[in-house]
Amino acid sequence: MAAVLQLADVSKNYGSFQAVRNLSFEVERGTICGFLGPNGAGKTSTIRMILGLQGVSSGQITILGADDGRKVRDRIGFLPEERGLYKKMTPVEAISYLGSLKGLPAAEGRKRARDMLEQMGLGDTHKKKMKDLSKGMAQKVQLIASVVHQPEFVILDEPFSGLDPMNQQGLEAMIRSLAANGATVLFSTHVMQHAERLCDKVVLLARGRKAFEGTVAEARATSARYLEIEGALDVNAVAALPGVGTVETLSDIDGIVTLKAALAAGAEAQHTLRAAFVSDLDVRRFQLREPTLHDAFIALTGDHPDDDQRHKATGTQIEEAAQ
Ligand SMILES: Nc1ncnc2c1ncn2[C@@H]1O[C@H](COP(=O)(O)OP(=O)(O)OP(=O)(O)O)[C@@H](O)[C@H]1O
């Protein structure tokens, strides 16, 4: 598959501080790539270099065959992290104006703006000024403005931030439909769940360095499966069970603890559960969890990309021990 974006050994220094370090990765045409990392990892700096909005300190970037994003700006759609559209314009005016800067005729821009606003549930905002829209609404308008000229390559910097869960879902659908129509999408986020659901590929960034590049499944496979065990339990007794590696206490409420126990490669969770009952441990809940992208991120970088998401994990429940 042809790469529409290639970064080769790219670094960015701000004075003596190196925000991006020897970063190399590729994005193939027609795919959705998640650019992941906690706050301050260097995502925005990288995106600005990709777009040619700031120069690289060293290394090379090729985007849509060009050596500078500014040369192909009309073929790119960009949603910046800093939002704020022309406050006195209506959404239709703002969208068609930004489209016109990318070569889209005004009448066509207004028509597309009306259709896209309708699709995004903003059909009744036509007469309002941008300044009178809610933050989430204004963000959706800005998003529409960034893709109204139907760019080949869409770059979105933290597009999910500031949107409620319903609108986040709508944005996920929009990103999928952009890719289904042939566009390439690169979006940055520090919330792993969006990337987990959407991405063909993820690039994990930690303190300016690439920690991982590959599919979501490949990222997950770098992390161990684990057990979540709840009860009046002694950590050392759980650590001594067969197949169990390191044990972490997730919560302790009046002596009822929830433990996260890493499962050794090839170990059978059922075997561990049986041993727990034979040892007469007070197990009230026992679940086998598959590692999430979030778990993989922590395993790969030692960083927590988003503390709010820390305890959320999908998994297969083997058994709930009745009490
Ligand atoms: N113009 C600048 N001058 C000096 N330091 C900067 C500048 N821009 C960014 N930095 C620093 O570079 C590092 C990376 O910032 P960047 O905004 O690229 O990260 P990010 O991953 O996009 O984070 P966030 O999600 O918080 O925006 C941070 O430590 C930031 O303070």
The ligand as an SDF file (V2000), in Angstrom:
LIG
                    3D

 31 33  0  0  0  0  0  0  0  0999 V2000
    6.5020   26.6710   20.9880 N   0  0  0  0  0  0  0  0  0  0  0  0
    6.9860   25.9430   21.9920 C   0  0  0  0  0  0  0  0  0  0  0  0
    8.0310   26.3920   22.7240 N   0  0  0  0  0  0  0  0  0  0  0  0
    8.5450   25.6540   23.7360 C   0  0  0  0  0  0  0  0  0  0  0  0
    8.0760   24.4490   24.1140 N   0  0  0  0  0  0  0  0  0  0  0  0
    7.0290   23.9530   23.4250 C   0  0  0  0  0  0  0  0  0  0  0  0
    6.4290   24.6740   22.3330 C   0  0  0  0  0  0  0  0  0  0  0  0
    5.4120   23.9240   21.8380 N   0  0  0  0  0  0  0  0  0  0  0  0
    5.3790   22.8000   22.5870 C   0  0  0  0  0  0  0  0  0  0  0  0
    6.3460   22.8180   23.5400 N   0  0  0  0  0  0  0  0  0  0  0  0
    6.6440   21.7520   24.5110 C   0  0  0  0  0  0  0  0  0  0  0  0
    6.8750   20.5560   23.7870 O   0  0  0  0  0  0  0  0  0  0  0  0
    6.3030   19.4400   24.4490 C   0  0  0  0  0  0  0  0  0  0  0  0
    5.3580   18.7440   23.5070 C   0  0  0  0  0  0  0  0  0  0  0  0
    4.2070   19.5740   23.3210 O   0  0  0  0  0  0  0  0  0  0  0  0
    3.0530   19.2020   22.2910 P   0  0  0  0  0  0  0  0  0  0  0  0
    2.0230   20.2840   22.3630 O   0  0  0  0  0  0  0  0  0  0  0  0
    3.6510   18.8690   20.9980 O   0  0  0  0  0  0  0  0  0  0  0  0
    2.4910   17.8550   22.9620 O   0  0  0  0  0  0  0  0  0  0  0  0
    1.0960   17.1170   22.7820 P   0  0  0  0  0  0  0  0  0  0  0  0
    1.4160   15.6690   22.7730 O   0  0  0  0  0  0  0  0  0  0  0  0
    0.3720   17.6610   21.6170 O   0  0  0  0  0  0  0  0  0  0  0  0
    0.3720   17.4870   24.1190 O   0  0  0  0  0  0  0  0  0  0  0  0
   -1.1130   18.0690   24.3610 P   0  0  0  0  0  0  0  0  0  0  0  0
   -2.0200   16.9280   24.1320 O   0  0  0  0  0  0  0  0  0  0  0  0
   -1.0490   18.4940   25.7870 O   0  0  0  0  0  0  0  0  0  0  0  0
   -1.2840   19.2020   23.3940 O   0  0  0  0  0  0  0  0  0  0  0  0
    5.6420   19.9750   25.7130 C   0  0  0  0  0  0  0  0  0  0  0  0
    6.5570   19.8020   26.7810 O   0  0  0  0  0  0  0  0  0  0  0  0
    5.4470   21.4520   25.4020 C   0  0  0  0  0  0  0  0  0  0  0  0
    5.4910   22.2080   26.5740 O   0  0  0  0  0  0  0  0  0  0  0  0
  1  2  1  0
  2  3  1  0
  2  7  2  0
  3  4  2  0
  4  5  1  0
  5  6  2  0
  6  7  1  0
  6 10  1  0
  7  8  1  0
  8  9  2  0
  9 10  1  0
 10 11  1  0
 11 12  1  0
 11 30  1  0
 12 13  1  0
 13 14  1  0
 13 28  1  0
 14 15  1  0
 15 16  1  0
 16 17  2  0
 16 18  1  0
 16 19  1  0
 19 20  1  0
 20 21  2  0
 20 22  1  0
 20 23  1  0
 23 24  1  0
 24 25  2  0
 24 26  1  0
 24 27  1  0
 28 29  1  0
 28 30  1  0
 30 31  1  0
M  END
$$$$
